[in-house]
Amino acid sequence: MLFVLAVIQFIQPDRNQSGQAAILDISRIYPVPESVQGILRESCYDCHSDNTRYPWYSFSQPAAWWVSSHIRKGKSELNFNQFGSYSARRQRSKLKSIASSIKDPTMPLPSYTLIHRNALLSAKDRQLILQWTAKMISRSPNK
Ligand code: HEC
């Protein structure tokens, strides 16, 4: 077991860090107040953007795989850095699912907030995101 653990340390998944300016970021196409931006960056961007802040444990296996699979899945469903590349219809539907993920609440993933306590959303955070999504949905093209 120790041997296996030692060996798998050398197999590291690619890092999700583009280092590029996010020209298609959601904030380029929708007004995102700083308060909302701050919440999204703190609680969502690690899995839903092209740039993850990697915690120390993510450098050891098997945590690295686990982290990387969350990022891969999360990003493929919703990528705030690529929001501008979505069709108007997709943007609208993603805004709606953001609202339901906050209402339900399914996001951020509980396995994540277990470790990242500062990603936990307060009642005020939830309210800010819900008000913002409602406003953005009402102004996004209804197609
Ligand atoms: C630890 C990684 C992680 C974090 C942090 C995270 N998510 Fe997710 N998210 C996922 C994964 C993985 C999925 C894919 C579906 C699933 O496994 O539940 C997902 C799916 C979603 C979806 C569904 C997309 C769709 O089209 O149905 C929405 C919306 C979403 N997340 C919003 C958020 C928001 C908003 C936050 C911050 C408040 C957040 N997520 C934080 C990993 C994460």
Backbone and ligand atoms as CSV (ligand in chain L), in Angstrom:
chain,resi,resn,atom,element,x,y,z
A,1,MET,N,N,0.836,-1.216,0.000
A,1,MET,CA,C,0.000,0.000,0.000
A,1,MET,C,C,0.868,1.264,0.000
A,2,LEU,N,N,1.860,1.284,0.879
A,2,LEU,CA,C,2.761,2.443,0.930
A,2,LEU,C,C,3.490,2.615,-0.381
A,3,PHE,N,N,3.855,1.456,-0.952
A,3,PHE,CA,C,4.578,1.501,-2.223
A,3,PHE,C,C,3.706,2.118,-3.318
A,4,VAL,N,N,2.445,1.640,-3.346
A,4,VAL,CA,C,1.518,2.167,-4.358
A,4,VAL,C,C,1.351,3.673,-4.159
A,5,LEU,N,N,1.167,4.085,-2.911
A,5,LEU,CA,C,0.995,5.514,-2.618
A,5,LEU,C,C,2.222,6.312,-3.062
A,6,ALA,N,N,3.387,5.734,-2.870
A,6,ALA,CA,C,4.620,6.425,-3.257
A,6,ALA,C,C,4.702,6.554,-4.771
A,7,VAL,N,N,4.351,5.477,-5.457
A,7,VAL,CA,C,4.464,5.491,-6.917
A,7,VAL,C,C,3.475,6.463,-7.559
A,8,ILE,N,N,2.234,6.464,-7.065
A,8,ILE,CA,C,1.245,7.317,-7.721
A,8,ILE,C,C,1.522,8.805,-7.516
A,9,GLN,N,N,2.406,9.158,-6.587
A,9,GLN,CA,C,2.739,10.576,-6.408
A,9,GLN,C,C,3.351,11.165,-7.672
A,10,PHE,N,N,3.948,10.298,-8.474
A,10,PHE,CA,C,4.624,10.801,-9.679
A,10,PHE,C,C,3.670,11.010,-10.844
A,11,ILE,N,N,2.459,10.497,-10.700
A,11,ILE,CA,C,1.495,10.669,-11.780
A,11,ILE,C,C,0.605,11.845,-11.410
A,12,GLN,N,N,0.885,12.984,-11.970
A,12,GLN,CA,C,0.132,14.179,-11.606
A,12,GLN,C,C,-0.720,14.659,-12.777
A,13,PRO,N,N,-2.003,14.929,-12.499
A,13,PRO,CA,C,-2.845,15.456,-13.570
A,13,PRO,C,C,-2.396,16.860,-13.968
A,14,ASP,N,N,-2.762,17.286,-15.171
A,14,ASP,CA,C,-2.432,18.645,-15.616
A,14,ASP,C,C,-3.099,19.657,-14.702
A,15,ARG,N,N,-2.430,20.763,-14.494
A,15,ARG,CA,C,-2.983,21.828,-13.655
A,15,ARG,C,C,-3.942,22.693,-14.460
A,16,ASN,N,N,-4.993,23.111,-13.803
A,16,ASN,CA,C,-5.973,23.986,-14.445
A,16,ASN,C,C,-5.586,25.433,-14.171
A,17,GLN,N,N,-4.561,25.909,-14.884
A,17,GLN,CA,C,-4.116,27.296,-14.695
A,17,GLN,C,C,-3.708,27.874,-16.035
A,18,SER,N,N,-4.654,28.554,-16.683
A,18,SER,CA,C,-4.383,29.006,-18.040
A,18,SER,C,C,-3.418,30.188,-18.057
A,19,GLY,N,N,-3.475,31.047,-17.022
A,19,GLY,CA,C,-2.602,32.209,-16.996
A,19,GLY,C,C,-2.957,33.252,-18.049
A,20,GLN,N,N,-3.999,32.992,-18.821
A,20,GLN,CA,C,-4.408,33.929,-19.874
A,20,GLN,C,C,-5.431,34.914,-19.314
A,21,ALA,N,N,-5.469,36.103,-19.906
A,21,ALA,CA,C,-6.530,37.034,-19.541
A,21,ALA,C,C,-7.845,36.412,-20.000
A,22,ALA,N,N,-8.843,36.418,-19.114
A,22,ALA,CA,C,-10.107,35.757,-19.445
A,22,ALA,C,C,-10.991,36.716,-20.224
A,23,ILE,N,N,-10.770,36.805,-21.539
A,23,ILE,CA,C,-11.504,37.801,-22.318
A,23,ILE,C,C,-12.968,37.431,-22.525
A,24,LEU,N,N,-13.309,36.164,-22.254
A,24,LEU,CA,C,-14.709,35.760,-22.399
A,24,LEU,C,C,-15.376,35.596,-21.039
A,25,ASP,N,N,-14.716,36.125,-20.001
A,25,ASP,CA,C,-15.253,35.997,-18.653
A,25,ASP,C,C,-16.644,36.626,-18.555
A,26,ILE,N,N,-17.454,36.060,-17.686
A,26,ILE,CA,C,-18.829,36.539,-17.516
A,26,ILE,C,C,-18.877,38.043,-17.227
A,27,SER,N,N,-17.858,38.552,-16.527
A,27,SER,CA,C,-17.865,39.972,-16.161
A,27,SER,C,C,-17.652,40.889,-17.375
A,28,ARG,N,N,-17.267,40.303,-18.519
A,28,ARG,CA,C,-17.096,41.119,-19.723
A,28,ARG,C,C,-18.407,41.308,-20.474
A,29,ILE,N,N,-19.387,40.430,-20.184
A,29,ILE,CA,C,-20.645,40.543,-20.918
A,29,ILE,C,C,-21.839,40.892,-20.045
A,30,TYR,N,N,-21.719,40.631,-18.750
A,30,TYR,CA,C,-22.789,41.017,-17.834
A,30,TYR,C,C,-22.185,41.901,-16.759
A,31,PRO,N,N,-22.939,42.877,-16.272
A,31,PRO,CA,C,-22.423,43.626,-15.132
A,31,PRO,C,C,-22.389,42.714,-13.910
A,32,VAL,N,N,-21.223,42.516,-13.343
A,32,VAL,CA,C,-21.102,41.687,-12.138
A,32,VAL,C,C,-20.571,42.583,-11.028
A,33,PRO,N,N,-21.445,42.983,-10.100
A,33,PRO,CA,C,-20.983,43.853,-9.012
A,33,PRO,C,C,-19.844,43.188,-8.245
A,34,GLU,N,N,-18.981,44.000,-7.664
A,34,GLU,CA,C,-17.821,43.453,-6.977
A,34,GLU,C,C,-18.184,42.452,-5.892
A,35,SER,N,N,-19.311,42.718,-5.200
A,35,SER,CA,C,-19.713,41.812,-4.120
A,35,SER,C,C,-19.985,40.412,-4.688
A,36,VAL,N,N,-20.678,40.364,-5.826
A,36,VAL,CA,C,-21.011,39.073,-6.444
A,36,VAL,C,C,-19.755,38.422,-7.012
A,37,GLN,N,N,-18.957,39.220,-7.681
A,37,GLN,CA,C,-17.686,38.744,-8.234
A,37,GLN,C,C,-16.846,38.070,-7.147
A,38,GLY,N,N,-16.773,38.735,-5.989
A,38,GLY,CA,C,-15.984,38.219,-4.878
A,38,GLY,C,C,-16.489,36.850,-4.418
A,39,ILE,N,N,-17.807,36.705,-4.341
A,39,ILE,CA,C,-18.386,35.436,-3.898
A,39,ILE,C,C,-18.088,34.344,-4.926
A,40,LEU,N,N,-18.306,34.649,-6.195
A,40,LEU,CA,C,-18.075,33.646,-7.239
A,40,LEU,C,C,-16.612,33.206,-7.242
A,41,ARG,N,N,-15.711,34.172,-7.123
A,41,ARG,CA,C,-14.288,33.822,-7.135
A,41,ARG,C,C,-13.904,32.979,-5.929
A,42,GLU,N,N,-14.441,33.339,-4.786
A,42,GLU,CA,C,-14.086,32.621,-3.566
A,42,GLU,C,C,-14.704,31.226,-3.538
A,43,SER,N,N,-15.953,31.095,-4.015
A,43,SER,CA,C,-16.690,29.860,-3.792
A,43,SER,C,C,-16.899,28.995,-5.036
A,44,CYS,N,N,-16.710,29.536,-6.216
A,44,CYS,CA,C,-17.055,28.781,-7.423
A,44,CYS,C,C,-15.909,28.637,-8.426
A,45,TYR,N,N,-15.062,29.641,-8.526
A,45,TYR,CA,C,-14.069,29.661,-9.609
A,45,TYR,C,C,-13.068,28.507,-9.559
A,46,ASP,N,N,-12.821,27.939,-8.388
A,46,ASP,CA,C,-11.851,26.844,-8.344
A,46,ASP,C,C,-12.267,25.701,-9.262
A,47,CYS,N,N,-13.567,25.461,-9.383
A,47,CYS,CA,C,-14.037,24.367,-10.241
A,47,CYS,C,C,-14.699,24.868,-11.513
A,48,HIS,N,N,-15.077,26.128,-11.552
A,48,HIS,CA,C,-15.828,26.624,-12.708
A,48,HIS,C,C,-15.103,27.750,-13.436
A,49,SER,N,N,-13.792,27.618,-13.587
A,49,SER,CA,C,-13.042,28.608,-14.360
A,49,SER,C,C,-11.785,27.933,-14.895
A,50,ASP,N,N,-10.991,28.701,-15.615
A,50,ASP,CA,C,-9.754,28.139,-16.164
A,50,ASP,C,C,-8.579,28.303,-15.214
A,51,ASN,N,N,-8.865,28.808,-14.020
A,51,ASN,CA,C,-7.779,29.027,-13.069
A,51,ASN,C,C,-8.164,28.603,-11.659
A,52,THR,N,N,-7.515,27.546,-11.203
A,52,THR,CA,C,-7.789,27.007,-9.879
A,52,THR,C,C,-6.674,27.423,-8.925
A,53,ARG,N,N,-7.063,27.815,-7.702
A,53,ARG,CA,C,-6.042,28.022,-6.677
A,53,ARG,C,C,-5.853,26.671,-6.013
A,54,TYR,N,N,-4.739,26.044,-6.229
A,54,TYR,CA,C,-4.551,24.689,-5.718
A,54,TYR,C,C,-4.133,24.677,-4.264
A,55,PRO,N,N,-4.878,23.937,-3.439
A,55,PRO,CA,C,-4.473,23.813,-2.039
A,55,PRO,C,C,-3.320,22.811,-1.916
A,56,TRP,N,N,-2.581,22.871,-0.836
A,56,TRP,CA,C,-1.408,22.010,-0.657
A,56,TRP,C,C,-1.720,20.528,-0.852
A,57,TYR,N,N,-2.890,20.091,-0.336
A,57,TYR,CA,C,-3.157,18.644,-0.383
A,57,TYR,C,C,-3.396,18.158,-1.798
A,58,SER,N,N,-3.678,19.101,-2.699
A,58,SER,CA,C,-3.977,18.670,-4.063
A,58,SER,C,C,-2.713,18.231,-4.795
A,59,PHE,N,N,-1.554,18.405,-4.147
A,59,PHE,CA,C,-0.327,17.955,-4.789
A,59,PHE,C,C,-0.018,16.511,-4.432
A,60,SER,N,N,-0.794,15.932,-3.499
A,60,SER,CA,C,-0.521,14.539,-3.164
A,60,SER,C,C,-1.650,13.656,-3.682
A,61,GLN,N,N,-1.289,12.498,-4.107
A,61,GLN,CA,C,-2.272,11.543,-4.603
A,61,GLN,C,C,-2.840,10.740,-3.449
A,62,PRO,N,N,-4.082,10.250,-3.522
A,62,PRO,CA,C,-4.977,10.370,-4.672
A,62,PRO,C,C,-5.802,11.661,-4.694
A,63,ALA,N,N,-5.544,12.613,-3.766
A,63,ALA,CA,C,-6.349,13.842,-3.740
A,63,ALA,C,C,-6.265,14.591,-5.068
A,64,ALA,N,N,-5.093,14.563,-5.700
A,64,ALA,CA,C,-4.911,15.306,-6.945
A,64,ALA,C,C,-5.896,14.855,-8.019
A,65,TRP,N,N,-6.142,13.550,-8.087
A,65,TRP,CA,C,-7.080,13.035,-9.088
A,65,TRP,C,C,-8.499,13.457,-8.793
A,66,TRP,N,N,-8.782,13.414,-7.508
A,66,TRP,CA,C,-10.125,13.754,-7.048
A,66,TRP,C,C,-10.405,15.216,-7.353
A,67,VAL,N,N,-9.455,16.077,-7.017
A,67,VAL,CA,C,-9.587,17.505,-7.288
A,67,VAL,C,C,-9.725,17.723,-8.791
A,68,SER,N,N,-8.873,17.062,-9.550
A,68,SER,CA,C,-8.863,17.314,-10.986
A,68,SER,C,C,-10.145,16.817,-11.655
A,69,SER,N,N,-10.737,15.761,-11.132
A,69,SER,CA,C,-11.975,15.280,-11.749
A,69,SER,C,C,-13.124,16.245,-11.454
A,70,HIS,N,N,-13.123,16.842,-10.255
A,70,HIS,CA,C,-14.148,17.849,-9.953
A,70,HIS,C,C,-14.021,19.054,-10.874
A,71,ILE,N,N,-12.791,19.457,-11.101
A,71,ILE,CA,C,-12.566,20.632,-11.945
A,71,ILE,C,C,-13.001,20.320,-13.372
A,72,ARG,N,N,-12.637,19.145,-13.849
A,72,ARG,CA,C,-12.980,18.776,-15.227
A,72,ARG,C,C,-14.493,18.766,-15.414
A,73,LYS,N,N,-15.176,18.106,-14.481
A,73,LYS,CA,C,-16.647,18.018,-14.594
A,73,LYS,C,C,-17.297,19.375,-14.392
A,74,GLY,N,N,-16.840,20.082,-13.374
A,74,GLY,CA,C,-17.424,21.382,-13.058
A,74,GLY,C,C,-17.287,22.347,-14.231
A,75,LYS,N,N,-16.089,22.389,-14.795
A,75,LYS,CA,C,-15.806,23.286,-15.907
A,75,LYS,C,C,-16.608,22.946,-17.156
A,76,SER,N,N,-16.816,21.648,-17.375
A,76,SER,CA,C,-17.530,21.287,-18.598
A,76,SER,C,C,-19.004,21.671,-18.493
A,77,GLU,N,N,-19.514,21.738,-17.273
A,77,GLU,CA,C,-20.915,22.160,-17.074
A,77,GLU,C,C,-21.042,23.677,-17.097
A,78,LEU,N,N,-20.063,24.342,-16.521
A,78,LEU,CA,C,-20.149,25.796,-16.352
A,78,LEU,C,C,-18.748,26.363,-16.173
A,79,ASN,N,N,-18.359,27.258,-17.094
A,79,ASN,CA,C,-17.042,27.883,-16.988
A,79,ASN,C,C,-17.228,29.403,-17.039
A,80,PHE,N,N,-17.063,30.041,-15.889
A,80,PHE,CA,C,-17.281,31.491,-15.825
A,80,PHE,C,C,-16.304,32.243,-16.734
A,81,ASN,N,N,-15.098,31.695,-16.884
A,81,ASN,CA,C,-14.112,32.348,-17.748
A,81,ASN,C,C,-14.471,32.255,-19.226
A,82,GLN,N,N,-15.354,31.299,-19.585
A,82,GLN,CA,C,-15.719,31.100,-20.995
A,82,GLN,C,C,-17.169,31.468,-21.255
A,83,PHE,N,N,-17.792,32.123,-20.315
A,83,PHE,CA,C,-19.227,32.382,-20.393
A,83,PHE,C,C,-19.604,33.100,-21.691
A,84,GLY,N,N,-18.720,33.989,-22.131
A,84,GLY,CA,C,-18.972,34.758,-23.346
A,84,GLY,C,C,-19.006,33.913,-24.611
A,85,SER,N,N,-18.510,32.677,-24.539
A,85,SER,CA,C,-18.524,31.828,-25.729
A,85,SER,C,C,-19.838,31.046,-25.833
A,86,TYR,N,N,-20.661,31.111,-24.790
A,86,TYR,CA,C,-21.941,30.396,-24.821
A,86,TYR,C,C,-22.959,31.163,-25.665
A,87,SER,N,N,-23.863,30.430,-26.274
A,87,SER,CA,C,-24.958,31.077,-26.999
A,87,SER,C,C,-25.850,31.804,-25.990
A,88,ALA,N,N,-26.649,32.759,-26.489
A,88,ALA,CA,C,-27.532,33.522,-25.609
A,88,ALA,C,C,-28.432,32.569,-24.825
A,89,ARG,N,N,-28.900,31.542,-25.503
A,89,ARG,CA,C,-29.793,30.590,-24.878
A,89,ARG,C,C,-29.114,29.813,-23.758
A,90,ARG,N,N,-27.863,29.424,-24.025
A,90,ARG,CA,C,-27.113,28.682,-23.032
A,90,ARG,C,C,-26.788,29.568,-21.826
A,91,GLN,N,N,-26.448,30.823,-22.086
A,91,GLN,CA,C,-26.137,31.743,-20.988
A,91,GLN,C,C,-27.327,31.854,-20.052
A,92,ARG,N,N,-28.492,32.006,-20.672
A,92,ARG,CA,C,-29.717,32.150,-19.894
A,92,ARG,C,C,-29.976,30.901,-19.061
A,93,SER,N,N,-29.810,29.754,-19.693
A,93,SER,CA,C,-30.093,28.519,-18.965
A,93,SER,C,C,-29.056,28.289,-17.863
A,94,LYS,N,N,-27.808,28.716,-18.092
A,94,LYS,CA,C,-26.784,28.582,-17.043
A,94,LYS,C,C,-27.073,29.527,-15.883
A,95,LEU,N,N,-27.545,30.736,-16.197
A,95,LEU,CA,C,-27.891,31.668,-15.115
A,95,LEU,C,C,-28.989,31.066,-14.254
A,96,LYS,N,N,-29.939,30.401,-14.925
A,96,LYS,CA,C,-31.023,29.759,-14.172
A,96,LYS,C,C,-30.492,28.621,-13.312
A,97,SER,N,N,-29.566,27.819,-13.866
A,97,SER,CA,C,-29.077,26.725,-13.025
A,97,SER,C,C,-28.183,27.233,-11.903
A,98,ILE,N,N,-27.527,28.376,-12.113
A,98,ILE,CA,C,-26.758,28.951,-10.997
A,98,ILE,C,C,-27.732,29.282,-9.863
A,99,ALA,N,N,-28.850,29.927,-10.237
A,99,ALA,CA,C,-29.842,30.270,-9.214
A,99,ALA,C,C,-30.342,29.008,-8.505
A,100,SER,N,N,-30.650,27.942,-9.261
A,100,SER,CA,C,-31.167,26.758,-8.548
A,100,SER,C,C,-30.091,26.072,-7.726
A,101,SER,N,N,-28.826,26.155,-8.183
A,101,SER,CA,C,-27.768,25.515,-7.393
A,101,SER,C,C,-27.581,26.240,-6.055
A,102,ILE,N,N,-27.969,27.517,-6.016
A,102,ILE,CA,C,-27.857,28.281,-4.768
A,102,ILE,C,C,-29.101,28.048,-3.900
A,103,LYS,N,N,-30.250,27.955,-4.560
A,103,LYS,CA,C,-31.500,27.751,-3.819
A,103,LYS,C,C,-31.567,26.374,-3.190
A,104,ASP,N,N,-31.107,25.381,-3.946
A,104,ASP,CA,C,-31.372,23.982,-3.538
A,104,ASP,C,C,-30.813,23.525,-2.187
A,105,PRO,N,N,-29.695,23.847,-1.667
A,105,PRO,CA,C,-28.503,24.314,-2.327
A,105,PRO,C,C,-27.580,23.141,-2.601
A,106,THR,N,N,-27.091,23.055,-3.837
A,106,THR,CA,C,-26.187,21.950,-4.178
A,106,THR,C,C,-24.753,22.431,-4.358
A,107,MET,N,N,-24.584,23.752,-4.539
A,107,MET,CA,C,-23.251,24.299,-4.774
A,107,MET,C,C,-22.905,25.321,-3.694
A,108,PRO,N,N,-21.628,25.525,-3.392
A,108,PRO,CA,C,-20.485,24.707,-3.795
A,108,PRO,C,C,-20.590,23.299,-3.223
A,109,LEU,N,N,-19.961,22.335,-3.868
A,109,LEU,CA,C,-20.041,20.948,-3.416
A,109,LEU,C,C,-19.679,20.848,-1.938
A,110,PRO,N,N,-20.488,20.109,-1.180
A,110,PRO,CA,C,-20.205,19.964,0.260
A,110,PRO,C,C,-18.818,19.376,0.542
A,111,SER,N,N,-18.338,18.511,-0.336
A,111,SER,CA,C,-17.007,17.929,-0.110
A,111,SER,C,C,-15.930,19.013,-0.199
A,112,TYR,N,N,-16.261,20.098,-0.880
A,112,TYR,CA,C,-15.318,21.205,-1.042
A,112,TYR,C,C,-15.379,22.137,0.165
A,113,THR,N,N,-16.604,22.485,0.572
A,113,THR,CA,C,-16.735,23.422,1.691
A,113,THR,C,C,-16.302,22.785,3.015
A,114,LEU,N,N,-16.266,21.453,3.027
A,114,LEU,CA,C,-15.771,20.749,4.205
A,114,LEU,C,C,-14.350,21.198,4.517
A,115,ILE,N,N,-13.589,21.421,3.464
A,115,ILE,CA,C,-12.187,21.814,3.626
A,115,ILE,C,C,-12.008,23.317,3.440
A,116,HIS,N,N,-12.741,23.863,2.450
A,116,HIS,CA,C,-12.625,25.303,2.186
A,116,HIS,C,C,-13.741,26.031,2.917
A,117,ARG,N,N,-13.540,26.262,4.201
A,117,ARG,CA,C,-14.613,26.843,5.005
A,117,ARG,C,C,-15.002,28.236,4.518
A,118,ASN,N,N,-14.056,28.969,3.960
A,118,ASN,CA,C,-14.398,30.330,3.524
A,118,ASN,C,C,-15.176,30.353,2.212
A,119,ALA,N,N,-15.384,29.164,1.618
A,119,ALA,CA,C,-16.215,29.105,0.412
A,119,ALA,C,C,-17.691,28.935,0.779
A,120,LEU,N,N,-17.963,28.648,2.056
A,120,LEU,CA,C,-19.351,28.515,2.507
A,120,LEU,C,C,-20.107,29.815,2.259
A,121,LEU,N,N,-21.334,29.709,1.761
A,121,LEU,CA,C,-22.109,30.910,1.477
A,121,LEU,C,C,-22.956,31.297,2.682
A,122,SER,N,N,-22.898,32.563,3.032
A,122,SER,CA,C,-23.770,33.056,4.100
A,122,SER,C,C,-25.147,33.336,3.497
A,123,ALA,N,N,-26.121,33.595,4.361
A,123,ALA,CA,C,-27.466,33.917,3.870
A,123,ALA,C,C,-27.410,35.150,2.973
A,124,LYS,N,N,-26.565,36.088,3.354
A,124,LYS,CA,C,-26.405,37.330,2.597
A,124,LYS,C,C,-25.794,37.038,1.213
A,125,ASP,N,N,-24.784,36.166,1.182
A,125,ASP,CA,C,-24.159,35.787,-0.098
A,125,ASP,C,C,-25.204,35.192,-1.038
A,126,ARG,N,N,-26.003,34.272,-0.490
A,126,ARG,CA,C,-27.034,33.619,-1.306
A,126,ARG,C,C,-27.989,34.637,-1.895
A,127,GLN,N,N,-28.397,35.551,-1.025
A,127,GLN,CA,C,-29.358,36.570,-1.429
A,127,GLN,C,C,-28.761,37.435,-2.541
A,128,LEU,N,N,-27.488,37.815,-2.393
A,128,LEU,CA,C,-26.832,38.641,-3.406
A,128,LEU,C,C,-26.783,37.923,-4.755
A,129,ILE,N,N,-26.424,36.646,-4.725
A,129,ILE,CA,C,-26.323,35.895,-5.985
A,129,ILE,C,C,-27.701,35.716,-6.610
A,130,LEU,N,N,-28.695,35.418,-5.782
A,130,LEU,CA,C,-30.045,35.211,-6.319
A,130,LEU,C,C,-30.615,36.492,-6.927
A,131,GLN,N,N,-30.372,37.615,-6.256
A,131,GLN,CA,C,-30.860,38.897,-6.808
A,131,GLN,C,C,-30.163,39.198,-8.123
A,132,TRP,N,N,-28.861,38.932,-8.135
A,132,TRP,CA,C,-28.082,39.219,-9.342
A,132,TRP,C,C,-28.520,38.313,-10.505
A,133,THR,N,N,-28.647,37.004,-10.262
A,133,THR,CA,C,-29.053,36.114,-11.365
A,133,THR,C,C,-30.439,36.503,-11.877
A,134,ALA,N,N,-31.361,36.826,-10.970
A,134,ALA,CA,C,-32.712,37.197,-11.397
A,134,ALA,C,C,-32.652,38.404,-12.331
A,135,LYS,N,N,-31.816,39.382,-11.965
A,135,LYS,CA,C,-31.677,40.587,-12.769
A,135,LYS,C,C,-31.066,40.255,-14.134
A,136,MET,N,N,-30.036,39.430,-14.137
A,136,MET,CA,C,-29.365,39.082,-15.387
A,136,MET,C,C,-30.268,38.261,-16.293
A,137,ILE,N,N,-31.070,37.362,-15.699
A,137,ILE,CA,C,-31.981,36.543,-16.502
A,137,ILE,C,C,-33.004,37.447,-17.181
A,138,SER,N,N,-33.482,38.433,-16.435
A,138,SER,CA,C,-34.516,39.297,-16.998
A,138,SER,C,C,-33.967,40.153,-18.139
A,139,ARG,N,N,-32.661,40.421,-18.139
A,139,ARG,CA,C,-32.142,41.241,-19.229
A,139,ARG,C,C,-31.481,40.439,-20.348
A,140,SER,N,N,-31.311,39.117,-20.136
A,140,SER,CA,C,-30.691,38.328,-21.200
A,140,SER,C,C,-31.737,38.011,-22.260
A,141,PRO,N,N,-31.324,37.894,-23.523
A,141,PRO,CA,C,-32.277,37.671,-24.608
A,141,PRO,C,C,-33.074,36.386,-24.388
A,142,ASN,N,N,-34.352,36.470,-24.592
A,142,ASN,CA,C,-35.221,35.314,-24.332
A,142,ASN,C,C,-35.419,34.487,-25.593
A,143,LYS,N,N,-34.348,33.761,-25.969
A,143,LYS,CA,C,-34.445,32.951,-27.197
A,143,LYS,C,C,-34.094,31.528,-26.855
L,1,HEC,C1,C,-15.306,21.522,-5.784
L,1,HEC,C2,C,-15.723,21.928,-7.089
L,1,HEC,C3,C,-16.929,22.821,-7.264
L,1,HEC,C4,C,-17.193,24.046,-6.694
L,1,HEC,C5,C,-16.340,24.799,-5.696
L,1,HEC,C6,C,-18.434,24.509,-7.260
L,1,HEC,N1,N,-18.911,23.579,-8.154
L,1,HEC,FE1,FE,-20.559,23.745,-9.324
L,1,HEC,N2,N,-20.235,21.881,-10.115
L,1,HEC,C7,C,-19.158,21.067,-9.797
L,1,HEC,C8,C,-19.292,19.801,-10.489
L,1,HEC,C9,C,-18.338,18.629,-10.386
L,1,HEC,C10,C,-20.472,19.887,-11.257
L,1,HEC,C11,C,-21.045,18.817,-12.180
L,1,HEC,C12,C,-22.298,18.199,-11.665
L,1,HEC,C13,C,-22.153,17.530,-10.337
L,1,HEC,O1,O,-21.265,16.684,-10.192
L,1,HEC,O2,O,-22.920,17.875,-9.429
L,1,HEC,C14,C,-21.042,21.207,-10.998
L,1,HEC,C15,C,-22.213,21.687,-11.549
L,1,HEC,C16,C,-22.696,22.968,-11.373
L,1,HEC,C17,C,-23.845,23.511,-12.040
L,1,HEC,C18,C,-24.743,22.768,-12.987
L,1,HEC,C19,C,-24.555,23.255,-14.384
L,1,HEC,C20,C,-25.755,22.890,-15.234
L,1,HEC,O3,O,-25.755,23.322,-16.371
L,1,HEC,O4,O,-26.678,22.236,-14.747
L,1,HEC,C21,C,-24.007,24.801,-11.603
L,1,HEC,C22,C,-25.063,25.799,-12.031
L,1,HEC,C23,C,-22.947,25.061,-10.657
L,1,HEC,N3,N,-22.164,23.937,-10.529
L,1,HEC,C24,C,-22.788,26.262,-9.998
L,1,HEC,C25,C,-21.837,26.494,-9.014
L,1,HEC,C26,C,-21.766,27.728,-8.254
L,1,HEC,C27,C,-22.687,28.917,-8.434
L,1,HEC,C28,C,-20.730,27.568,-7.380
L,1,HEC,C29,C,-20.280,28.532,-6.316
L,1,HEC,C30,C,-21.282,29.034,-5.415
L,1,HEC,C31,C,-20.157,26.246,-7.609
L,1,HEC,N4,N,-20.860,25.622,-8.596
L,1,HEC,C32,C,-19.054,25.713,-6.941
L,1,HEC,C33,C,-18.109,21.390,-8.984
L,1,HEC,C34,C,-18.015,22.535,-8.192
